[in-house]
Amino acid sequence: MFEGIATKIEKVFKKLRGQARLTEANIEEALSEVRLALLDADVNIEVVQSFISEVRARAIGEEVLDSITPGQQVIKIVHAKIVELLGGSGAYIRFGSKIPAPIMLVGLQGCGKTTTAAKLARHFIATGKRTYLVPADTYRPAAIEQLQILAQQIGTEAYSPTAGDSPVAICASALNEARRKGYEVAIIDTAGRTQLDAGMMKELKDIVGIAKPAEILFVADAMMGQEAVNVAREFNSTIPLDGVILTKMDSDARGGAALSLKTILGKPIKFIGVGEKISELEAFYPDRVAGRILGMGDIVTLVEKARNATSEKEAQALEQKLRKNELSLEDFRDQILQMQKMGSVQDIVGMIPGMGNLKQVKNARIDEKELVKTVAIINSMTPRERRVANIIDGSRRKRIANGSGSTVQDVNRVLKQYEEMKKMMKMFANKGALARIAKAKFPFK
């Protein structure tokens, strides 16, 4: 995510860092390029103009022009303004005193509300809150059944409405049921609608009147860009929103919606969907996202992901192997499976400061659809072949291909990826990332 704008801004700052002394002309040229990068990212033009004006006011002054490291000072100013643009500090869910706390999801059709409801429930459950799901979408075929299946996958319950019940009646009955069963949170999945559908918007008001939600969250497709911002504003004029969940952030290289929402709507982004898996929902932290945009990395999120994917012993053992250049194909297989839990290779490496645009990283692409085949190929090797990859000659490659139901070309691809991964993981070790992960993961041991 934010790949387009991050690449362009990184080029601008590379020029600034190379200047021993900055002038107003240097800064104006850089700000002009930043402005174009923001507009290309589909950021609201009013937001862009205000952003550039405020950065200029601080950048063209003694703080920068008389600084020993003027380029770094400009980057610091831009970073602070992007954090502010994204909302300042992380926004949290306010559950209030009502038990269960109703959290209501609203938005357009097809924005991913039902899946997001389950992802959000999983997030709350992981923090120790017993969470119930309320299927209030009676319009989309199989929407109720979908939420019930998702509830089973995350180990909770979804209300089973009586045939013919209205969404308002479902919410009233479901909240009573959740209260009786001792649930602390109830997530209400409403039907997708447009702001122009007066009847359905009135239905949302009626649900709000019955449920009295602790929070109303607008679920938006990040790839809609400025249109998502406009729709959110229209919804907010009908029912007061408390925040936004942006879905499909992993597919949005521009980031215009994220960079415009807080300023235009006045409501914070609280969560972002970063993949299709039920586990791929993240709390939104403006400072971390700003770091990714400016190529500063996001080691905190990387550490959090690593906590769920590896143990202290495994992290330390891997670091030692990397330092000695002893990464085997078995290690490669294990790391692919662990990285699959953490996200894509590119996303992970993008969290390491200064590594997001490295050529080795861009070449080390692993198609997640090929993971099963990759594991099968490595498992078809002998233990010695997995330990000493350079002994795998032509005849061995044919045997491995036959044993895994693949082709020699597939085997060659895996071996090439293995070599690229060795280079990349070696950089992890050199940057000290794995050591930081291991230490941060178990800070009290």
Order of alpha helices (4+ residues) and beta strands (2+ residues): alpha-alpha-alpha-alpha-alpha-beta-alpha-beta-alpha-beta-alpha-beta-alpha-beta-alpha-beta-alpha-beta-beta-alpha-alpha-alpha-alpha-alpha-alpha-alpha-alpha-alpha-alpha-alpha
